[in-house]
Amino acid sequence: MTVIYEVNTLIWLGELSTRHGRRVTLQDVPGEAWDEIARPGIDTVWLMGVWQRSPAGLAIALRDQALLASFREALPDLTEADITGSPYCVRDYVVDPGLGGPDGLAEARAQLRSRGLRLLVDYVPNHVAADHPWLTAHPERLVQGTEEDLARSPEGFLEVGGRIYANGRDPYFAPWHDVVQLDAFGADLRTATVDTLVSIGDQADGVRCDMAMLLMNDVFAKTWGDRVGPPPAEDFWPYVLPRVRARHPGMLFVAEAYWDLEHALQEQGFDHCYDKRLYDRLVHEDAESVRAHLRADLAQQRGLVRFLENHDEPRAAATLPGGREPAAAVTVATLPGATLWHEGQFEGRTVRPPVFLDRRPPEPVDEELRAFYARLLPAAAAVRDGRWQLLTTTGWPDNDSHRNLLAWTWTGADTRHVVIVNHSDAPAQGQVPLPWPDLAGRPHRLTDLLTDQVYDRDGDALLSPGLFVDLPARHSHVLSVT
């Protein structure tokens, strides 16, 4: 199962340069730095932000007082040199020379591959920077406007090279002033998207597609209405993805997706889509809400990406303080589907640096949290084998705290594992009947992969009334059954 580790490429290389006393690019990252990334249990590294950033977009950012205030909040000693522009305001899909250029990315891919890891990079299908070559060479690929549009809505349109273009946007928020909207209904744009993704597939093993749902026919029509004409008969991604996979059959496609459109994007060809709904439930809701989410069709769940943070979300150490993070981490790590970890998460970083910056503030390492993740990642890799099954917990008339327990099993050809999480701020007790009838008639040993603690139990009792569990608040078991 896919386990992704997201790295802010600019910040990572900057910190490596400081550590080694020389400028480090993707071309010459020290081997031990790649070894640090190639942690047990991770199979895919997402180098976020490798493409050329837009000077025009940077100039716009430097005039945006709200953005500048957010930069100073994250980095109190901010200087203008720290601001590099957004990696999602792409000037061109060529690796930034400051990061090592195309040769640097090729070397990074080779280093990762030699360690058994795949390389994931970004693709932004909805918009490009205002200085992208297409604005002059292929204006038909973009949503255009009129002088009247610009006069009426200067916040939503801009003039480049004597033409009026629409700023990129989604249907619910104000336009993004630093980018220009691509026309998802245009045949030429669709062909160009295929060509771009094929080129990226020559350089990497997969892409994380930014805001992928914005290109879907119904969403795009809702956003742009009559301005872009009637929707084509075929949706955007069912046109694009098979044509790319004809050239790169094993290419991994991960969709950033919201608005409950994850299943629709899976059906349109994505391997995995963000599971923002689970994130919200883990951070803000109770165990029954999480359990209800996990009752979804198993095939759909296998196509989800579980996470507690990424570059768009606050740091998990900030949203899940006071010991809440480990239980939530066990949950996302041991469910079916893909898992996404974010560089700095394992060390307990609390500041999420804006993607415009190439530097972040120093923070002390949470050694206890780092040790926990060092146990969790290989444990989760061992657990997620075979068939997954959500379990029912039971309790007693005078104690219904079992409702706060989340439990599931993994049944492999030669392995059996049980995961139990107390998703509450109070102790929880309950019984968890295990789903393996052949446990009957003999004793079994349960070993917690996170603590090495061993429990010997009678097989008949494990079936009925079930494994007795008494977990402190926000604690978990990850048990191997032998």
KOLZADREN-544043 format. One record per residue (C-alpha): residue number from 1; x, y, z; residue in three letters. Coordinates in steps of 0.001 Angstrom, whole numbers, plus 500000, padded with zeros to 6 digits. Each point is the difference from the previous one (the first is absolute). Layout:
   pos       xx       yy       zz   code
   NUM        X        Y        Z    ALA
...
This chain:
   pos       xx       yy       zz   code
     1   500000   500000   500000    MET
     2   501198   503479   499144    THR
     3   501651   501989   502813    VAL
     4   500989   503518   498919    ILE
     5   502475   502314   501740    TYR
     6   499583   503648   498977    GLU
     7   503145   502152   500001    VAL
     8   500054   503779   499464    ASN
     9   502884   499866   497534    THR
    10   501204   503603   500347    LEU
    11   500038   499955   503792    ILE
    12   501596   496552   500141    TRP
    13   502821   500958   497631    LEU
    14   500516   503276   501845    GLY
    15   500386   498236   503325    GLU
    16   502329   497432   498453    LEU
    17   502101   502872   498613    SER
    18   500264   501514   503469    THR
    19   500857   496640   501554    ARG
    20   502759   499203   497501    HIS
    21   501395   503497   499534    GLY
    22   499494   500030   496242    ARG
    23   497194   500484   497495    ARG
    24   498144   496701   499622    VAL
    25   497740   499300   496994    THR
    26   498177   496856   498938    LEU
    27   503071   499227   497921    GLN
    28   502244   499495   503032    ASP
    29   497918   499178   503079    VAL
    30   502205   497989   502371    PRO
    31   499173   496326   500156    GLY
    32   499227   500118   503718    GLU
    33   497292   502608   499313    ALA
    34   498293   497622   497575    TRP
    35   500374   497267   502605    ASP
    36   498197   502195   502545    GLU
    37   497073   500357   497597    ILE
    38   499919   496296   499104    ALA
    39   498452   499016   503320    ARG
    40   498702   496467   500487    PRO
    41   496355   499878   499005    GLY
    42   500172   502807   497406    ILE
    43   499952   499123   496301    ASP
    44   499334   503349   498250    THR
    45   501637   503407   500502    VAL
    46   498118   503099   498865    TRP
    47   502480   502764   499202    LEU
    48   497602   502922   500276    MET
    49   500812   503082   497973    GLY
    50   502638   499006   497429    VAL
    51   498713   501923   496957    TRP
    52   500959   503520   498930    GLN
    53   498201   502573   502129    ARG
    54   498662   503150   498430    SER
    55   501778   503358   500371    PRO
    56   496698   501670   499091    ALA
    57   498245   498044   502737    GLY
    58   502710   500927   502483    LEU
    59   499548   503700   499206    ALA
    60   496272   499668   500693    ILE
    61   500667   498196   503288    ALA
    62   502383   502735   501138    LEU
    63   497183   502545   499608    ARG
    64   497453   497942   501950    ASP
    65   499972   501313   503571    GLN
    66   497866   497124   501328    ALA
    67   502432   497463   498556    LEU
    68   502983   501874   501389    LEU
    69   498376   500042   503434    ALA
    70   499557   496197   499854    SER
    71   503661   499646   499027    PHE
    72   501120   502084   502983    ARG
    73   497751   498021   502322    GLU
    74   501694   496749   498955    ALA
    75   503499   501487   499803    LEU
    76   500400   502989   502352    PRO
    77   503452   500958   498638    ASP
    78   498749   499945   496404    LEU
    79   501994   501765   497310    THR
    80   498995   500531   496374    GLU
    81   502687   497501   498991    ALA
    82   498028   497263   501781    ASP
    83   497023   500458   497632    ILE
    84   500380   497958   496820    THR
    85   496462   499900   498597    GLY
    86   497432   497242   499964    SER
    87   500809   496520   498626    PRO
    88   496385   499956   498835    TYR
    89   500553   503052   497809    CYS
    90   501983   498071   497393    VAL
    91   502021   501919   497418    ARG
    92   500814   496789   498113    ASP
    93   500226   496262   500669    TYR
    94   503782   500066   499961    VAL
    95   501922   499326   503202    VAL
    96   501153   503260   501548    ASP
    97   503715   500567   499270    PRO
    98   500522   501044   503610    GLY
    99   498966   496506   501072    LEU
   100   502330   498270   497569    GLY
   101   497975   500098   496782    GLY
   102   498822   496896   498112    PRO
   103   503279   498195   500668    ASP
   104   499501   500576   503720    GLY
   105   496540   498438   499926    LEU
   106   501362   497057   498018    ALA
   107   502663   499491   502665    GLU
   108   497401   500249   502775    ALA
   109   497868   497394   498270    ARG
   110   503006   497710   499615    ALA
   111   500937   500388   503669    GLN
   112   496449   499242   501114    LEU
   113   499677   497065   497630    ARG
   114   503242   498497   501295    SER
   115   498348   499998   503445    ARG
   116   496782   498441   498727    GLY
   117   497960   503236   499970    LEU
   118   497906   501700   497333    ARG
   119   500112   503720   499193    LEU
   120   496782   502057   500073    LEU
   121   499835   503619   498767    VAL
   122   497299   502664   499619    ASP
   123   497716   500763   497108    TYR
   124   497648   502989   500009    VAL
   125   497309   499287   497395    PRO
   126   497702   502976   500651    ASN
   127   502247   503002   499395    HIS
   128   503430   501320   499044    VAL
   129   502019   503102   500840    ALA
   130   499375   503241   498142    ALA
   131   503438   499668   498379    ASP
   132   499544   496385   498877    HIS
   133   500950   499567   496299    PRO
   134   496455   498979   499074    TRP
   135   498659   503533   500506    LEU
   136   501877   501143   496929    THR
   137   500388   496758   498034    ALA
   138   496629   498342   500702    HIS
   139   497434   502455   501369    PRO
   140   497236   497640   498869    GLU
   141   500906   497709   502910    ARG
   142   498904   502629   502533    LEU
   143   496718   501581   501022    VAL
   144   499906   503439   498414    GLN
   145   497956   503096   500750    GLY
   146   499254   503418   498588    THR
   147   500872   503591   500801    GLU
   148   496558   500232   501584    GLU
   149   500769   497003   502257    ASP
   150   503222   501643   501150    LEU
   151   498282   503315   500671    ALA
   152   497114   498367   501849    ARG
   153   502042   497418   501962    SER
   154   503646   501073   500256    PRO
   155   500411   497511   502848    GLU
   156   499130   497098   497673    GLY
   157   501735   500910   496719    PHE
   158   503375   501252   498850    LEU
   159   501592   501258   496805    GLU
   160   503096   498300   498606    VAL
   161   501474   500778   496591    GLY
   162   496909   501858   498840    GLY
   163   497599   497172   500924    ARG
   164   497614   499749   502926    ILE
   165   500141   496773   502022    TYR
   166   497993   498692   502939    ALA
   167   501818   499397   503261    ASN
   168   499913   496426   501259    GLY
   169   497324   499197   502557    ARG
   170   497700   497400   501494    ASP
   171   496222   500484   500216    PRO
   172   499918   500943   503679    TYR
   173   502792   502530   500538    PHE
   174   501429   503171   498529    ALA
   175   502389   499646   497052    PRO
   176   503721   499373   500509    TRP
   177   501691   503149   498716    HIS
   178   503320   498384   499089    ASP
   179   498696   497351   497570    VAL
   180   498029   499736   496748    VAL
   181   497147   497549   499456    GLN
   182   500387   497106   497566    LEU
   183   497013   498960   497888    ASP
   184   499182   496421   500985    ALA
   185   497393   499795   497230    PHE
   186   502479   500901   497272    GLY
   187   501209   497159   497797    ALA
   188   503428   501575   499583    ASP
   189   500465   500336   503766    LEU
   190   499110   496351   500510    ARG
   191   502573   498916   497416    THR
   192   502600   502293   501570    ALA
   193   499234   498580   503442    THR
   194   500683   496492   498723    VAL
   195   503293   501149   498487    ASP
   196   501031   501766   503215    THR
   197   499198   497004   502173    LEU
   198   501823   497641   497641    VAL
   199   503039   502258   500300    SER
   200   499705   499979   503795    ILE
   201   499646   496210   499858    GLY
   202   503376   499900   498237    ASP
   203   501498   501664   503096    GLN
   204   498031   498597   502953    ALA
   205   497921   497008   501048    ASP
   206   496805   501877   500754    GLY
   207   498245   503316   500552    VAL
   208   497926   501583   502723    ARG
   209   497372   501964   498075    CYS
   210   499121   503256   501715    ASP
   211   496247   500636   500478    MET
   212   499207   497247   497488    ALA
   213   496221   500318   500350    MET
   214   499992   503498   498455    LEU
   215   500478   498448   496538    LEU
   216   496966   497697   500208    MET
   217   497323   500973   497472    ASN
   218   497271   500834   502495    ASP
   219   502313   501950   502338    VAL
   220   501619   501918   497151    PHE
   221   496611   500864   498510    ALA
   222   498797   501222   503389    LYS
   223   503080   502183   500345    THR
   224   500101   501512   496520    TRP
   225   496482   499650   498586    GLY
   226   499343   501212   496468    ASP
   227   503453   501577   499719    ARG
   228   501542   496642   499009    VAL
   229   497150   498532   497978    GLY
   230   498300   496618   500435    PRO
   231   501860   497147   501688    PRO
   232   501653   497443   497726    PRO
   233   498424   496566   499831    ALA
   234   502974   498490   501819    GLU
   235   501131   501203   503399    ASP
   236   503504   501463   500436    PHE
   237   501791   497271   501945    TRP
   238   498518   497001   498113    PRO
   239   501388   501660   496871    TYR
   240   503417   500833   501448    VAL
   241   501001   497118   502268    LEU
   242   499686   497029   497598    PRO
   243   502034   501869   497391    ARG
   244   502784   500669   502499    VAL
   245   499922   496435   501279    ARG
   246   500372   498737   496445    ALA
   247   503525   501439   500208    ARG
   248   500588   499471   503741    HIS
   249   497887   497021   501117    PRO
   250   501233   500004   503592    GLY
   251   499794   503734   500619    MET
   252   498398   500842   503361    LEU
   253   497226   502623   499995    PHE
   254   499032   501573   503329    VAL
   255   497190   502570   500107    ALA
   256   499633   502808   502472    GLU
   257   496218   499798   500267    ALA
   258   497244   501518   502115    TYR
   259   496215   500440   500036    TRP
   260   499326   496236   500211    ASP
   261   501205   499520   496421    LEU
   262   502630   497427   500940    GLU
   263   498046   497003   498731    HIS
   264   499126   501727   496733    ALA
   265   503683   500749   499370    LEU
   266   500924   496413   500812    GLN
   267   497487   498892   497388    GLU
   268   501574   502463   497550    GLN
   269   503380   498288   500348    GLY
   270   501905   501298   503037    PHE
   271   501862   497479   502123    ASP
   272   499486   501954   503224    HIS
   273   498081   503072   501146    CYS
   274   500388   502059   503165    TYR
   275   497808   498818   502877    ASP
   276   499296   503437   501469    LYS
   277   496797   498696   501592    ARG
   278   501944   497566   502209    LEU
   279   502452   502763   500924    TYR
   280   497141   502218   501180    ASP
   281   498415   497200   502004    ARG
   282   503246   499003   501687    LEU
   283   500799   503571   500978    VAL
   284   496523   501247   500920    HIS
   285   497547   497109   500491    GLU
   286   499421   496898   502118    ASP
   287   500658   496300   499481    ALA
   288   496549   499238   498623    GLU
   289   500491   502617   497291    SER
   290   503318   498406   499030    VAL
   291   498470   496520   500109    ARG
   292   497162   501085   497711    ALA
   293   502554   501288   497504    HIS
   294   501821   496658   500071    LEU
   295   496834   498105   499061    ARG
   296   500342   501281   496433    ALA
   297   500543   497579   497148    ASP
   298   503413   498360   500376    LEU
   299   500952   500578   496354    ALA
   300   499424   503726   500499    GLN
   301   502062   499986   503178    GLN
   302   502947   498418   498213    ARG
   303   499994   503032   497701    GLY
   304   500279   502581   502798    LEU
   305   503019   501846   501434    VAL
   306   499900   500184   503812    ARG
   307   501920   502846   501650    PHE
   308   500259   502181   503109    LEU
   309   501817   502876   498330    GLU
   310   501476   501192   496717    ASN
   311   501216   503339   498674    HIS
   312   496414   501318   499870    ASP
   313   498910   498873   503483    GLU
   314   501252   501119   503421    PRO
   315   502667   497900   501632    ARG
   316   498642   496948   501831    ALA
   317   501965   500922   503121    ALA
   318   498020   503257   500067    ALA
   319   496540   498576   499225    THR
   320   500402   496853   502134    LEU
   321   501907   501142   503106    PRO
   322   500187   498374   503403    GLY
   323   500725   496476   498803    GLY
   324   497126   499821   497491    ARG
   325   502201   499569   496938    GLU
   326   501308   496423   500497    PRO
   327   496539   498397   500081    ALA
   328   498943   501889   496880    ALA
   329   503272   499028   498324    ALA
   330   499416   496315   500761    VAL
   331   496589   500377   498385    THR
   332   501169   501516   496707    VAL
   333   503022   497686   499839    ALA
   334   498088   496728   500326    THR
   335   496930   500576   497819    LEU
   336   499624   498803   496397    PRO
   337   501050   502503   497360    GLY
   338   503053   502219   499749    ALA
   339   501617   501901   502869    THR
   340   501532   503469   499732    LEU
   341   502610   501216   502476    TRP
   342   501449   503524   499973    HIS
   343   503657   500821   500625    GLU
   344   500308   501454   503504    GLY
   345   496944   498130   501270    GLN
   346   502078   497264   501607    PHE
   347   502069   502578   501890    GLU
   348   496968   501844   501370    GLY
   349   500322   503243   498060    ARG
   350   497098   502371   500710    THR
   351   500635   502761   497437    VAL
   352   498721   499426   496474    ARG
   353   502156   502144   497710    PRO
   354   498134   501630   497097    PRO
   355   501027   498383   496722    VAL
   356   501292   503381   498777    PHE
   357   502934   499851   502444    LEU
   358   503332   498204   499703    ASP
   359   500728   500132   503732    ARG
   360   498193   499055   503204    ARG
   361   500675   500791   503660    PRO
   362   502047   497565   502082    PRO
   363   497970   497847   502393    GLU
   364   501079   497501   502660    PRO
   365   499561   496335   499145    VAL
   366   497357   498097   501966    ASP
   367   502162   496939   500654    GLU
   368   497136   497967   501466    GLU
   369   497871   500602   496910    LEU
   370   502903   499214   497680    ARG
   371   500572   496699   501812    ALA
   372   496308   499199   499694    PHE
   373   499994   500508   496234    TYR
   374   503188   497958   499687    ALA
   375   497997   497083   501429    ARG
   376   496737   500745   498192    LEU
   377   501193   500109   496396    LEU
   378   501530   496497   499833    PRO
   379   497168   498643   502157    ALA
   380   497396   501378   497602    ALA
   381   501878   498533   497037    ALA
   382   499868   496580   501657    ALA
   383   496334   500313   500945    VAL
   384   498478   501079   496685    ARG
   385   500086   496606   498334    ASP
   386   497030   498090   498640    GLY
   387   496342   500669   500802    ARG
   388   498853   502894   502180    TRP
   389   496877   499755   502174    GLN
   390   498343   502541   502292    LEU
   391   499080   498455   503355    LEU
   392   497149   500512   502446    THR
   393   500765   500701   503642    THR
   394   497786   499152   502963    THR
   395   499773   501136   503621    GLY
   396   497854   499663   503096    TRP
   397   496744   501581   501204    PRO
   398   501828   502265   502421    ASP
   399   502918   500813   497658    ASN
   400   499514   501047   496395    ASP
   401   503487   501460   499539    SER
   402   500591   497301   497364    HIS
   403   498239   502390   497619    ARG
   404   503203   502034   499989    ASN
   405   502041   497052   498716    LEU
   406   500790   499601   496309    LEU
   407   501058   496475   499009    ALA
   408   500892   498085   496860    TRP
   409   501955   496964   498860    THR
   410   502319   499149   497137    TRP
   411   500070   496361   498875    THR
   412   502909   498980   497769    GLY
   413   500992   496612   498640    ALA
   414   502224   499358   503020    ASP
   415   499353   503035   502201    THR
   416   497270   501333   502255    ARG
   417   499891   503435   501575    HIS
   418   497571   501910   502189    VAL
   419   499989   503802   500338    VAL
   420   498057   501667   502816    ILE
   421   499963   503776   500564    VAL
   422   498438   501945   502853    ASN
   423   498722   503059   498132    HIS
   424   499043   501974   503094    SER
   425   501415   502074   502829    ASP
   426   498973   497490   502703    ALA
   427   500887   496356   500758    PRO
   428   497988   497424   498052    ALA
   429   499259   496354   500713    GLN
   430   498317   497462   497779    GLY
   431   500056   496599   498392    GLN
   432   500963   499440   496386    VAL
   433   498864   496652   498526    PRO
   434   502582   498882   497456    LEU
   435   498854   498643   496610    PRO
   436   502158   496840   499761    TRP
   437   498045   496813   500985    PRO
   438   503140   497856   499969    ASP
   439   501269   501797   503103    LEU
   440   497766   497641   502007    ALA
   441   501443   497303   502204    GLY
   442   503547   501260   500524    ARG
   443   501909   502913   501524    PRO
   444   501332   502899   497966    HIS
   445   502606   502687   500517    ARG
   446   499308   503639   499174    LEU
   447   503065   502238   499620    THR
   448   499634   503787   499861    ASP
   449   502252   501190   497189    LEU
   450   500216   503488   501505    LEU
   451   501128   498961   503483    THR
   452   501126   496336   499693    ASP
   453   497605   499168   502850    GLN
   454   498730   496409   499841    VAL
   455   496547   498677   500955    TYR
   456   499149   496285   500151    ASP
   457   496294   499343   499518    ARG
   458   497640   497025   499628    ASP
   459   498736   499605   496446    GLY
   460   496404   499303   500987    ASP
   461   499868   503208   502037    ALA
   462   501408   501991   497065    LEU
   463   496983   498889   497965    LEU
   464   497402   500563   502703    SER
   465   499579   502223   501887    PRO
   466   503121   501326   498243    GLY
   467   503365   501543   500766    LEU
   468   499707   502079   503157    PHE
   469   501453   503476   499513    VAL
   470   500718   502694   502572    ASP
   471   501655   502973   498317    LEU
   472   500920   503386   501478    PRO
   473   498860   503124   498167    ALA
   474   501395   500266   496447    ARG
   475   501938   496732   500230    HIS
   476   500128   497121   497540    SER
   477   500893   496358   499497    HIS
   478   501555   498691   496771    VAL
   479   499978   496271   500688    LEU
   480   501515   497066   498163    SER
   481   498123   496762   500721    VAL
   482   501946   496714   500014    THR
